[in-house]
Amino acid sequence: MNASDAAATVLIVEDDGVTRERLARVVAGDKSFLVLPPCAGVRDGTAALQEHRPRLLLVDLALLDGSGLELIRATATLSPETEALVITVFGDERNVLSAVEAGAIGYLLKDGDERTVSAALHEVLDGGSPISPSIARHLLRRFQSPAGTNPDTAPDAAPGGSATRDSTGGLTPREIEVLKLIAKGLSYADIATTLGMSANTVTSHVKHIYRKLAVRSRGEAVFEAAQLGLVRIEQLR
């Protein structure tokens, strides 16, 4: 985007107040963008879309009064020039594909750093479709597997191998409890309070979860938990 171009308006729709303020601060810190008053839900977001017709929509999927997918679909009639970029904790295949089908131009997980958000918005303006690397990798695995085969449950490819992946990912019952709370977006401190354990114990459980599931982030952990059937995404909203 050239310096002479007018700042692109950005509407942020996020139900969590702290996250909403952080995103607004990050985007406002880039002179290429003009942040409109952020919204917390579908109703306010729809009104803002109709009133402001922003250039970019940065939206979470799980909102106070519905799904961000509703807002993405609404852009087609209320503000056709608006391009939607999802930013969420849900990295499972179903949500990703649903967002793309609804009209999202990109899909980010919330575990990225602040620079990721600004860079992704610029990429959209430049005609790109930003997507978190972990999601891209999982989707490629899915599409590259034989038709009808789930790569996470397919037989071991090693010669003579026939083992299938444990339906719990090798996690203990306590680790599964921690994982479910991670998927809900709770902080380590909140998880410690909820389960009656120390923050250090939570950290230890998370390290074990990440190692067993072969993941490196909260978003990837939620994705793997959904694939294993340990977490039902619709119950986290």
C-alpha positions in Angstrom: 0.0 0.0 0.0 1.5 3.4 -1.0 1.9 6.1 1.6 -0.2 8.4 -0.5 -3.2 6.0 -0.3 -6.0 6.8 2.1 -6.0 4.8 5.3 -8.1 1.6 5.0 -11.0 1.5 7.5 -11.0 -1.6 9.8 -14.0 -2.9 11.8 -13.0 -5.2 14.7 -15.7 -7.5 16.1 -14.5 -9.4 19.1 -16.4 -10.4 22.2 -13.6 -10.4 24.7 -12.9 -6.8 25.9 -9.2 -7.2 26.6 -8.6 -8.9 23.2 -10.7 -6.3 21.5 -8.7 -3.4 22.9 -5.4 -5.1 22.1 -6.4 -5.7 18.5 -7.6 -2.1 18.1 -4.4 -0.8 19.6 -2.3 -3.0 17.2 -4.2 -2.0 14.1 -4.3 1.7 15.1 -0.5 1.6 15.5 -0.2 1.2 11.7 -0.8 4.4 9.8 -2.2 2.5 6.9 -5.3 1.7 8.8 -8.1 3.7 10.5 -9.9 1.7 13.2 -13.6 2.2 13.5 -15.3 1.8 16.9 -14.9 -1.9 17.7 -18.0 -4.1 18.4 -18.6 -7.1 20.6 -21.4 -8.9 18.8 -23.3 -9.7 15.6 -26.0 -7.1 16.2 -23.7 -4.2 16.7 -21.3 -5.5 14.0 -24.1 -5.7 11.5 -25.1 -2.1 12.2 -21.5 -0.9 11.9 -21.1 -2.7 8.6 -24.2 -1.0 7.2 -23.2 2.4 8.5 -19.5 2.5 7.8 -18.9 0.0 5.0 -15.3 -0.7 6.2 -12.6 -1.8 3.8 -11.6 -4.7 6.2 -13.5 -6.7 8.8 -11.5 -8.4 11.5 -13.9 -10.8 13.2 -13.9 -13.6 15.8 -16.2 -16.6 15.2 -17.6 -17.0 18.7 -19.4 -13.7 19.6 -21.7 -12.6 22.4 -24.9 -13.0 20.4 -24.0 -15.4 17.6 -21.4 -16.4 15.1 -19.0 -14.3 13.2 -20.0 -16.3 10.2 -23.2 -14.3 10.2 -21.3 -11.1 9.8 -19.1 -12.4 7.1 -22.1 -13.5 5.1 -23.8 -10.1 5.7 -20.9 -8.3 4.0 -22.1 -9.6 0.6 -25.3 -7.5 0.8 -24.5 -4.8 3.4 -21.0 -3.9 2.3 -19.8 -5.8 -0.7 -16.5 -3.9 -0.8 -15.6 -5.2 2.7 -13.1 -8.1 2.9 -13.3 -10.3 6.0 -10.4 -11.8 7.9 -11.2 -14.2 10.7 -9.1 -14.2 13.9 -10.0 -16.9 16.4 -8.8 -19.7 18.6 -10.7 -22.3 16.6 -8.4 -24.0 14.1 -10.4 -27.0 13.2 -11.1 -27.9 9.6 -14.9 -27.4 9.8 -14.7 -23.9 11.1 -12.0 -22.9 8.6 -14.0 -24.3 5.6 -17.2 -22.7 6.9 -15.5 -19.3 7.2 -14.1 -19.6 3.7 -17.5 -20.7 2.3 -19.1 -17.7 4.1 -16.7 -15.4 2.3 -13.7 -14.9 4.5 -10.6 -13.9 2.6 -8.2 -15.1 5.4 -8.0 -17.0 8.7 -5.7 -16.4 11.6 -5.3 -18.0 15.0 -5.0 -15.8 18.1 -1.7 -17.3 19.1 0.1 -15.2 16.5 2.1 -12.1 17.6 1.0 -8.5 17.0 3.0 -8.2 13.8 1.0 -11.1 12.3 -2.3 -9.2 12.5 -0.9 -6.0 10.8 0.9 -8.1 8.2 -2.2 -10.1 7.4 -4.3 -7.0 6.9 -1.7 -5.6 4.5 -1.7 -8.9 2.7 -5.4 -8.7 2.2 -5.1 -5.2 0.7 -2.4 -6.5 -1.6 -4.8 -9.2 -2.9 -3.6 -12.1 -0.7 -5.4 -14.6 1.5 -3.5 -14.9 4.7 -3.8 -18.1 6.8 -2.0 -19.2 9.9 0.8 -21.7 8.9 -0.5 -24.4 11.3 -3.9 -24.4 9.7 -2.5 -24.5 6.2 -0.4 -27.5 7.2 -3.3 -29.4 8.7 -5.5 -28.7 5.6 -2.8 -29.8 3.3 -2.5 -33.0 5.2 -6.2 -33.5 4.9 -6.4 -32.9 1.2 -3.3 -34.9 0.4 -4.5 -38.0 2.1 -6.3 -40.7 0.1 -10.0 -40.0 -0.5 -12.1 -40.8 2.6 -9.0 -41.3 4.8 -8.4 -39.3 7.9 -4.6 -38.9 8.1 -4.8 -38.7 11.9 -6.3 -42.1 12.2 -4.9 -43.9 9.1 -2.7 -47.0 9.7 0.9 -46.4 10.3 2.8 -46.0 7.0 5.8 -47.9 8.2 6.4 -51.4 6.7 4.2 -53.9 8.5 2.7 -51.1 10.6 -1.0 -51.4 11.6 -1.3 -49.2 14.7 -3.9 -46.4 14.7 -3.7 -43.3 16.7 -5.0 -43.5 20.3 -8.4 -41.8 20.5 -7.1 -39.8 23.5 -3.8 -38.8 21.8 -2.1 -40.5 24.8 -3.4 -37.9 27.2 -4.2 -38.6 30.8 -7.7 -37.7 32.1 -6.2 -34.7 33.9 -4.5 -33.5 30.7 -7.8 -33.8 28.8 -9.4 -31.6 31.4 -6.7 -29.0 31.0 -6.9 -29.2 27.2 -10.7 -28.6 27.3 -10.2 -25.4 29.3 -7.4 -24.3 27.0 -9.8 -24.7 24.1 -12.3 -22.5 25.9 -9.7 -19.8 26.0 -9.0 -19.8 29.7 -5.6 -18.5 30.9 -3.2 -20.7 32.8 -4.1 -18.9 36.0 -7.8 -19.4 35.5 -7.2 -23.1 34.7 -5.3 -23.5 37.9 -8.1 -21.9 39.9 -10.8 -24.0 38.1 -9.0 -27.3 38.7 -7.5 -26.5 42.1 -3.9 -26.8 41.1 -0.8 -24.5 41.0 0.0 -22.5 37.9 3.3 -24.4 37.6 1.3 -27.7 37.5 -0.8 -26.3 34.7 2.3 -25.3 32.8 3.7 -28.8 33.2 0.4 -30.4 31.9 0.4 -28.0 28.9 3.9 -29.0 28.0 3.0 -32.7 28.2 -0.1 -32.0 26.0 1.8 -30.2 23.4 4.5 -32.9 23.3 2.0 -35.8 23.0 -0.1 -34.1 20.3 3.0 -32.8 18.5 1.8 -29.2 18.5 3.4 -25.9 19.3 0.5 -23.6 20.0 -3.0 -23.3 21.6 -4.6 -23.2 18.2 -3.0 -26.4 17.0 -3.8 -28.1 20.3 -7.5 -27.2 19.9 -7.4 -28.4 16.3 -5.9 -31.8 17.3 -8.4 -32.1 20.2 -11.3 -31.6 17.8 -9.9 -34.2 15.4 -9.7 -36.7 18.3 -13.2 -36.0 19.4 -12.0 -34.7 22.8 -13.4 -31.2 22.1 -16.7 -30.3 20.4 -16.2 -26.8 18.9 -19.9 -25.9 19.1 -19.8 -26.5 22.9 -17.1 -23.9 23.3 -19.1 -21.0 22.0 
